[in-house]
Amino acid sequence: MRFLNLWALILGFVSLVDFSKNWVPVEAGFEGFKFAQEEAIFHVDGDGLPSTSDSSDPKLVDLTLIQGAADKGAVCLDGTLPGYHLDRGFGSGANSWLIQLEGGGWCNTIKNCVYRKTTRRGSSKFMEKKIAFTGILSNKSEQNPDFFNWNRVKLRYCDGASFTGDSQNEANQLYFRGQRIWLAGMEELMSKGMSNANQALLSGCSAGGLASILHCDEFRELFPSTVKIKCLSDAGFFLDAIDVSGGRTLRDMYEGVVSLQGVEKNLPQKCADPTSCFFPQNLINNISTPLFLLNAAYDAWQVRVSLAPSSVDPKGLWKQCKLNIANCSESQIQFLQGFRHQMLTAVDQFSRKKKNGVFINSCYAHCQSEIQDIWFAEDSPLIKNRGIAQSVGDWYFDRVKVKAIDCPYPCDKTCHNLVSKHVITWSQSD
């Protein structure tokens, strides 16, 4: 297999890549956390990174800025134009559309959002001019059998609130316009031919996976009822979970995002409190559009940043466990099993509906649809001999109902943390 060129921006410098240990790349751009200066978190979500299993160079797709978006107030955090990458469909897929919402964490304070403006997560000035389309975005039938010839789009993420904010901070020249970016992006794509679609899939990874849940029914409303519309959330099922100190790290951060960026008015329903509506577990049972949840039961990002960040683990008791769950103590494994149980409980009612699909494996991973080795390859993770790409395709095309849930760790016979072979050596001490 070809060397995977992993690179990412983290607090202004680049980490080294190491393939000798069991670890998985997890999400970059989580600057919204108050402890952002402590955590060195990466995430490979198809941002121009070729897969190790590609037999040839992946398709490089140009960045297009949405002209006229500024007139609608649809701008990145720094006021620059939002953008997307579009690879046109062909043959039988000429009128089929797959929209992938980019992930990249959130920002919940003025300070963190100001920092985010200096990265591709907050400004199109820093976005790559070309990115590689791999995994679910690949244009090769042997790598992406069900969607390879569709119109495939990656909508870039530069607002910091999963495409839902609508506010601004004039003193710091911050524009929280995620909802407007979403609307401008959809309007642009409709003008590019998506209005003629006979079928479409809204997908997303991580913060983009959360966005695909939040906007799923909105996406459905763009099309006539005769058009087949479904949604896919990859690693977007963030749980309102108790961390190792007994607190709720992620809820505290989400509360800042929702209040700072004016998210409440754009959430799909009313909850007991606005922050609750930013958690998928409180939304999925009320989404009318068919939805597929692809998630790792031991989501590496949530374990490392939500459950056991160094801010709530001052003695570093979880450090080795987070690097490789094979190093976890019995009590730590029990804690992680409790997290898995919470996830399965949260999706139970949802998964019973025939229109929905679920694939939850026991890998220690985060985002699995855009990395070729994981999405569709000879050694991709399997549940009962069914891989991720096959499961998503079978569900989308109504070939079979998909409810695939792996047995608990360490019963990850096709993972072996195989997903974790793309390894990161941390540049900062945790």
Long-range contacts (C-beta under 8 A, 24 or more apart in sequence): 1-52, 1-53, 1-373, 2-50, 2-52, 2-53, 2-54, 3-52, 4-49, 4-50, 4-51, 4-52, 4-422, 5-49, 5-50, 6-42, 6-44, 6-49, 6-422, 6-424, 7-49, 8-42, 8-43, 8-44, 9-119, 9-120, 10-40, 10-41, 10-42, 10-427, 11-36, 11-37, 11-40, 11-428, 12-118, 13-427, 14-427, 15-40, 15-42, 15-424, 15-425, 15-426, 15-427, 16-425, 16-427, 17-422, 17-423, 17-424, 17-425, 18-423, 18-424, 18-425, 19-421, 19-422, 19-423, 20-423, 21-323, 21-324, 21-423, 21-425, 22-324, 22-326, 22-417, 22-420, 22-421, 22-423, 23-323, 23-324, 23-417, 23-420, 23-423, 23-424, 24-300, 24-363, 24-364, 24-365, 24-366, 24-417, 24-419, 24-420, 24-422, 24-423, 25-366, 25-422, 25-423, 25-424, 26-300, 26-301, 26-304, 26-305, 26-366, 27-103, 27-104, 27-105, 27-206, 27-207, 27-301, 27-305, 27-366, 27-367, 28-104, 28-105, 29-103, 29-104, 29-105, 29-116, 29-119, 29-121, 30-105, 30-106, 30-301, 30-305, 31-105, 31-107, 31-112, 31-113, 31-115, 31-116, 31-119, 31-121, 32-105, 32-106, 32-107, 32-108, 32-109, 32-112, 32-113, 32-116, 32-160, 32-253, 32-256, 32-257, 33-105, 33-108, 33-112, 33-249, 33-253, 33-305, 33-309, 34-108, 34-109, 34-112, 34-253, 34-311, 35-309, 35-310, 35-311, 36-112, 36-115, 38-309, 38-310, 38-311, 38-428, 38-430, 39-304, 39-305, 39-309, 39-310, 39-428, 39-430, 40-424, 40-426, 40-427, 40-428, 40-430, 41-301, 41-304, 41-305, 42-424, 43-103, 43-104, 43-206, 43-301, 43-366, 43-367, 44-367, 44-370, 44-371, 44-422, 45-102, 45-103, 45-104, 45-205, 45-206, 45-208, 45-367, 45-370, 46-100, 46-131, 46-132, 46-133, 46-134, 46-135, 46-137, 46-154, 46-205, 46-370, 46-371, 47-102, 47-120, 47-128, 47-131, 48-128, 48-130, 48-131, 48-132, 49-132, 49-134, 50-132, 50-134, 51-134, 51-135, 51-143, 51-371, 51-372, 51-373, 51-377, 52-372, 52-373, 52-422, 53-143, 53-372, 53-373, 53-377, 53-378, 54-134, 54-143, 54-372, 55-142, 56-140, 57-132, 58-132, 58-133, 58-134, 58-138, 58-372, 59-87, 59-132, 59-133, 59-138, 59-139, 60-130, 60-131, 60-132, 60-133, 61-85, 61-86, 61-87, 61-130, 61-131, 61-132, 61-133, 61-154, 62-129, 62-130, 63-124, 63-127, 63-128, 63-129, 63-130, 63-131, 63-156, 65-124, 66-184, 66-185, 66-188, 68-184, 69-180, 69-181, 69-184, 69-188, 72-180, 72-183, 72-184, 73-175, 73-177, 73-180, 74-177, 74-180, 74-181, 74-183, 74-184, 74-185, 75-175, 75-177, 75-180, 75-181, 76-117, 76-122, 76-123, 76-124, 76-158, 76-159, 76-175, 76-177, 76-181, 77-107, 77-113, 77-116, 77-117, 77-122, 77-123, 77-158, 77-159, 77-160, 77-174, 77-175, 77-176, 78-117, 78-122, 78-123, 78-125, 78-173, 78-174, 78-175, 79-173, 79-175, 80-123, 80-124, 80-125, 80-158, 81-124, 82-124, 82-155, 82-156, 82-158, 82-181, 82-184, 82-185, 83-124, 83-127, 83-156, 84-153, 84-154, 84-155, 84-156, 84-185, 84-188, 84-189, 85-130, 85-131, 85-133, 85-153, 85-154, 85-156, 86-151, 86-152, 86-153, 86-189, 86-192, 87-133, 87-137, 87-139, 87-151, 87-152, 87-153, 88-151, 89-149, 89-150, 89-151, 89-152, 90-149, 91-149, 92-149, 93-147, 93-148, 93-149, 93-150, 93-151, 94-149, 94-151, 95-193, 95-196, 95-197, 95-198, 95-199, 96-147, 96-149, 96-150, 96-151, 96-197, 96-198, 96-199, 96-200, 97-150, 97-151, 97-153, 97-189, 97-194, 97-197, 97-199, 97-200, 97-201, 98-136, 98-137, 98-147, 98-150, 98-151, 98-152, 98-153, 98-200, 98-201, 98-203, 99-153, 99-155, 99-189, 99-200, 99-201, 99-202, 99-203, 99-219, 100-136, 100-137, 100-152, 100-153, 100-154, 100-155, 100-203, 100-204, 100-205, 100-208, 100-370, 101-155, 101-157, 101-163, 101-202, 101-203, 101-204, 101-205, 101-208, 101-209, 101-211, 101-212, 101-215, 102-154, 102-155, 102-156, 102-157, 102-204, 102-205, 102-208, 103-157, 103-204, 103-205, 103-206, 103-207, 103-208, 103-209, 103-235, 103-236, 103-367, 104-157, 104-206, 104-207, 104-208, 105-160, 105-206, 105-207, 106-160, 106-161, 106-162, 106-207, 106-253, 106-254, 106-257, 107-160, 107-161, 107-257, 107-260, 108-253, 108-254, 108-255, 108-256, 108-257, 108-260, 109-256, 109-260, 110-169, 110-172, 110-174, 110-260, 113-160, 113-169, 113-172, 113-174, 113-176, 113-260, 114-172, 114-174, 116-160, 117-174, 120-156, 120-158, 121-157, 121-158, 121-160, 122-158, 122-159, 122-160, 123-158, 124-156, 124-158, 127-156, 127-158, 134-370, 134-371, 134-372, 134-375, 135-369, 135-370, 135-371, 135-372, 135-374, 135-375, 135-376, 136-203, 136-369, 136-370, 136-375, 136-389, 136-392, 137-370, 138-372, 138-375, 143-372, 143-375, 143-376, 143-377, 144-375, 144-376, 144-389, 145-376, 145-389, 145-393, 146-389, 146-392, 146-393, 146-396, 146-397, 147-201, 147-393, 150-201, 151-193, 151-194, 151-197, 153-189, 155-181, 155-182, 155-185, 157-207, 157-208, 157-211, 159-261, 160-257, 160-261, 161-257, 161-258, 161-261, 161-263, 162-207, 162-208, 162-210, 162-211, 162-214, 162-278, 163-208, 163-211, 163-214, 163-215, 164-211, 164-214, 164-261, 164-263, 164-266, 164-267, 165-257, 165-261, 165-262, 165-263, 165-266, 166-261, 166-262, 166-263, 166-265, 166-266, 167-260, 167-261, 167-262, 176-260, 176-261, 176-262, 178-261, 178-263, 178-266, 179-266, 182-211, 182-215, 182-218, 186-219, 186-222, 190-222, 197-223, 197-227, 198-227, 198-228, 199-227, 199-228, 199-229, 200-227, 200-228, 200-229, 200-230, 201-229, 201-230, 201-231, 201-232, 201-396, 202-229, 202-230, 202-231, 202-232, 203-231, 203-232, 203-233, 203-234, 203-369, 204-232, 204-233, 204-234, 204-236, 205-234, 205-235, 205-236, 205-367, 205-369, 205-370, 206-234, 206-235, 206-236, 206-301, 206-366, 206-367, 207-236, 208-236, 209-233, 209-234, 209-235, 209-236, 209-237, 209-294, 209-367, 210-236, 210-238, 210-278, 210-280, 211-236, 212-236, 213-280, 213-283, 213-284, 213-287, 213-291, 214-266, 214-267, 214-268, 214-283, 216-287, 216-289, 216-291, 217-268, 217-287, 217-288, 217-289, 218-268, 219-289, 220-288, 220-289, 229-289, 229-290, 230-289, 230-290, 230-291, 230-292, 230-395, 230-396, 231-287, 231-289, 231-290, 231-291, 231-292, 232-291, 232-292, 232-294, 232-369, 232-392, 233-280, 233-291, 233-292, 233-293, 233-294, 233-295, 234-294, 234-295, 234-367, 234-368, 234-369, 234-370, 235-294, 235-295, 235-296, 235-299, 235-301, 235-365, 235-366, 235-367, 235-368, 236-280, 236-293, 236-295, 237-280, 237-281, 237-293, 237-295, 237-299, 237-343, 237-346, 237-347, 238-279, 238-280, 238-302, 238-306, 239-279, 239-281, 239-302, 239-306, 239-339, 239-342, 239-343, 239-346, 240-276, 240-279, 240-281, 240-282, 241-302, 241-306, 241-307, 241-339, 241-342, 243-306, 243-307, 243-308, 243-309, 243-312, 244-307, 244-308, 244-312, 244-313, 244-317, 244-318, 244-335, 245-312, 245-313, 247-312, 249-305, 249-306, 249-307, 249-309, 249-311, 249-312, 250-302, 250-305, 250-306, 251-275, 251-279, 254-278, 254-279, 281-346, 281-347, 284-347, 284-350, 285-349, 285-350, 290-355, 290-356, 290-357, 290-395, 291-350, 291-355, 291-356, 291-357, 292-356, 292-357, 292-358, 292-359, 292-392, 292-395, 292-396, 292-402, 293-347, 293-350, 293-351, 293-356, 293-357, 293-358, 293-359, 293-360, 294-359, 294-360, 294-368, 294-369, 294-388, 294-392, 295-343, 295-359, 295-360, 296-360, 296-361, 296-362, 296-363, 296-364, 296-365, 296-366, 296-368, 296-419, 297-339, 297-340, 297-343, 297-344, 297-360, 297-361, 297-362, 297-405, 297-406, 297-408, 297-409, 298-325, 298-336, 298-339, 298-340, 298-362, 298-363, 298-364, 298-365, 298-409, 299-365, 299-366, 300-364, 300-365, 300-366, 301-366, 302-339, 302-366, 303-336, 303-339, 303-364, 307-335, 307-336, 307-339, 310-430, 316-430, 319-430, 322-430, 323-426, 324-364, 324-417, 324-420, 325-364, 325-409, 325-417, 326-410, 326-417, 333-409, 336-409, 337-408, 337-409, 340-408, 340-409, 344-405, 351-403, 354-401, 357-391, 357-392, 357-395, 357-401, 357-402, 357-403, 358-402, 358-403, 358-404, 358-405, 359-383, 359-388, 359-391, 359-392, 359-402, 359-404, 360-404, 360-405, 360-406, 361-404, 361-406, 361-412, 361-414, 361-415, 362-406, 362-407, 362-408, 362-409, 362-410, 362-411, 362-412, 362-415, 363-412, 363-415, 363-417, 363-418, 363-419, 363-420, 364-409, 364-415, 364-417, 364-419, 364-420, 365-415, 365-419, 365-420, 368-419, 371-422, 373-419, 373-421, 373-422, 374-419, 379-414, 379-418, 380-414, 381-412, 381-414, 381-415, 381-418, 381-419, 382-414, 383-414
